[in-house]
Amino acid sequence: MDTDVIIVGGGLTGPLTALALADAGIDSILLDARPRATFDEAFDGRAYALALGSVRVLRALGLWDDLAEEAQPITGIRASDGRAGEGASPLHLAFEASEIGEPFMGQMVEDRHLRPALLAACDANARIETRFGTEVTAQSVEGAAVRVNADGMLAARLLLGCDGRTSGVARRAGIGRAGREYGQTALVCAIGFERPHEGVAHQFFMPAGPLAILPLKGRRASIVWTEADSIAAELNAMPDAEYLDVLRPRFGSFLGEIELLGARHTYPLSLSLAQDFAASRVALVGDAAHGIHPIAGQGLNLGVKDVAALADVLGGARMRGEDIGTSDVLARYTRWRRFDTTTMGFATDAVNRLFSNDNPLLRLGRDLGMGAISAMPSLRRRFIWEAAGLTGDLPRLMRR
């Protein structure tokens, strides 16, 4: 064996998995076909909404102290129906972190801070070896080892696919996927404005799809704006001034005049669930196992929970002297994570179907429903715990 675990994928989930496994006493080699990323200090518009549970994982691994200074706490969430130029419905959901006795429900962290922190921590950890610009071209299982061809042969007890929705690890292991295209595209950018956001995240449900306004440090926010594919393509082709002219009536004036900051990005939206989370000496983590609609901002957070659960399962198996790559061990990981991620996938799918339309009867029903939830403290707190990523059987790294 060259190492305990081979991890394929050097984005966010792969390095975090390597660090969590190292914390559990497990060595790994991290492979990524792309060259190692270089990071500019300038803001490029990309940021991530990390739920409180995910922040706890970063804190437990010793990463959060350096990130906290540049992060923006999400202390409240407002969700409402809306149409461009009309403002939000008076019947809406309003959540506050203080209702569950926490200072925040999540934190917004920019890509230029999070990704370099993960890679630097991997570089400093003796249990982790990283190899960028190294493509995996084949994999096979031979007895107690899984072997991959990546500029030479490597052998380990377990191979982890952290390589996204088009996972080559999953494909080579014969794991299929189910799901559907939404016919929607997310337009992602950052906005500057005049008034303080007070740490509140907003989700406006427009007929074409949701518009999320996620607070960043200072008077800035990350925007995830969903439109039909054809409309999104037209919008993305516009100059910045015209793009802003279309965004303004959707964004509203509650934060004053707005301006674009950094680059603009687009991402096609789909539901994509792996039919299995594990195969012979192979397991999938993050988007390689489940890709969901960003309507609840839980995609990356589901992956972080995968990482923490997998570290618990493999760390416990190692302590008991078990072979960490056996089907019995991987079945524990699958049982832990499959129901949670599948449920979230179908829940976000259902919410997107319910809200991405302009049917007057559905609008009335969902507005009344949001108003009712907002008026029921116990149910409202349940939603807040869910948004904070602290429901269900929590892995060790997510506990206080």
Secondary structure, DSSP 8 states (H G I E B T S, - for coil): ---SEEEE--SSHHHHHHHHHHHTT--EEEEESS------SS--S-EEEEEHHHHHHHHHTT-HHHHHTT-EEE-EEEEEEEETTTEEEEEEEEEEGGGGT-S-SEEEEEHHHHHHHHHHHHHT-TTEEEEES----EEEEETTEEEEESSSEEEESEEEE-S-TT-HHHHHTT--EEEEEEEEEEEEEEEEESS--TTEEEEEEETTEEEEEEEETTTEEEEEEEEEHHHHHHHHTS-HHHHHHHHHHHH-STT-SEEEEEEEEEEEEEEEEES-SEETTEEE-GGGTEE--GGGS-HHHHHHHHHHHHHHHHHHHHHTT--TTSHHHHHHHHHHHHHHHHHHHHHHHHHHHHHSS--HHHHHHHHHHHHHHHT-HHHHHHHHHHHTT--SS--GGG--
